């Protein structure tokens, strides 16, 4: 057995694939997000940044098991005090697929694509201990103001370039 075939044999046959979200995934992504967050998601301040906005197609990903969408992450263009950033959310993983690292893999894929597309930083509102493992921090987002109520401890930034998370101050708005 060669090294590459030994490696391939170690990957489970039913391991999910991560791919750029295609238009035909949209309905399944919306259904997944609805199951994950329920109708209360529309009341969140993060939703204000997605309304009337367009997702960054090349930076939005799905996790697939066969043709079934089992995870999703989307990025959106925003400005923070006039300075551009990518906004991550929602991140959703099917309840039966959680705790396997799939959410982290989706976020890492989205951040890598955003870096390749020239974005300097990614902003999100989420669980600081979870997202800290992927390089997000509350410190560079201390002066970032979300549209509507948000727990400031959950407003996080990740640099995609050296110093890319510096100088963000002010209100977050649709780009």
N, C-alpha and C positions, 0 to 999 in steps of 0.2 A: 504494500500500500504506500503511495507517495504521500508527502507531507500535505499537499493540497487535498488529496482525496480523504486523508485522515481527518483534516479539518472539516471538510464537507460532511463527513459521516457523523461528526459531533453535533451538527446543527439539526435540530428536530425537523422532520419533514413538514410538520404543520406550523412551523415558526411563521409569524406574521411578516409580511413584506411591508416596507414603508415606501410610499410613492408620492409624488406630487399630486395634489388633489386635482382631479379632472372634472369638467362640467357634469359628467354623468354621476359623480359621487355626491353632488350637492344635496339631493333629497335625503340620502342616507345619513349624511353628516348632520343635517338639521334634525332628523329623528333621533340620532345619537345624543346630540346636545340637549334636546328636549328631555330625553330619558335621564340624562346625567344631572341636569340643573332644574328641571321643572319650569313652570310658568313664571316663577319668581325671578328668573334670570333677566327678564325684560325690565325689571325695576332697578337693576344695578347700574351704577354710574359708568361702568365699562361698556354697557350696551349703547350709551349715548355716543361713544366713539366709533361704533360700528354702523349706526343708523346713517344712511345717506353716504356711506363710505364704500370703497371697493377694496376687497382683500387683495393682498399682494400674491397674485397667482403662483409665481415661482417660489414663494416662501411659505406656502400652505400645504400641509401634508396629511395623508391618511395612512392608517395601518390597516392592512387587508389580510384576511385569512380567506384565501380563494378570492371570490368576488365580494365577500362580506366586509363592510366597513366596521372595524372594531375599535378604531381610535381616530382622533382628528385633532389638528392644531392649525390655527389660522393666524396670519400676521396682517396688520393694517397700517397704512401710512398715517402718522399723526405729527403734530408739532408740539413742542413743549416750550412755551415762551417764544415761539417763532422758529425754534431749532428743530429740524426733522429727526424723527425716531420711528422705529417700527414698534407697533403695539401688539402684543401677543394675547390671543384669547379668542374664543374659549379653547381650553385644552380639555378634551373629553376622551375617556376610555371606557369601553363597555364594562359594566360591573363584574362580569365573569372573567375579565382579562386583567384586572388590576393586580398590583403587587408583583408584577413580572418585569418592571422596568420599561414598559412600553411608553408611558407618558414622558419619561425622561428622554427616551430615544426620539420621540416625536419633537420635543422641544429642541434637542441638540440638532436635529435635521433642519428645523426651521431657522435656528440661529446661524448655522453654517451657510444656509442658502442666503440669508439676509446679509451676512458678511460678504459673501461672493457678489451680491447685488450692490454692494457699496454702502450699506447702512452702517452707522458707527455704533449704535446702541439699540437695545430692545427694552421696552418698558412693559411691565405687567402688574396686575393686582392679584396677589396670591399668597400662599402659605410660605412665609420666609424660610423656615427650616427645610422644607422640601426643595424650593427653588435655589437655596444657597448651595446645594450640592451641584448645581448646574452653573454656578457662577453669578447668580443674581444677588444684589445687595440693596438694603434700604438706605444706606448712607448717601450714595450719589443721588438718590431720589428725594432727599429731605426737603427740598424747596419746590418739588413738583406738586402742582395743584390739579387734582382730578375734577371733572365737571360733575358736581354733585357730591353727596357724602361718600367718603371712603375712609377706611381705617388707614392712616398714614403709615403704620408699621407694615402694611401689606403692599404698599406701592414700592416696587423694586425695579432696578435697572441692571443691565448687564452690558459691559463694554464689548464690542465686537472688534475693535481696533485699539491699539495702545492709547489710553486716555479718552477713549470713545464715550465714556460715561461721565465725563467732566463738563461742568458748565450748564447743566440742565436746571432751569429755574423758571417758574411761571406756570400758567394754565395750559393744560393739555387740550388740544383741539384737533378736529379733523383737518388733515392737510389740504 
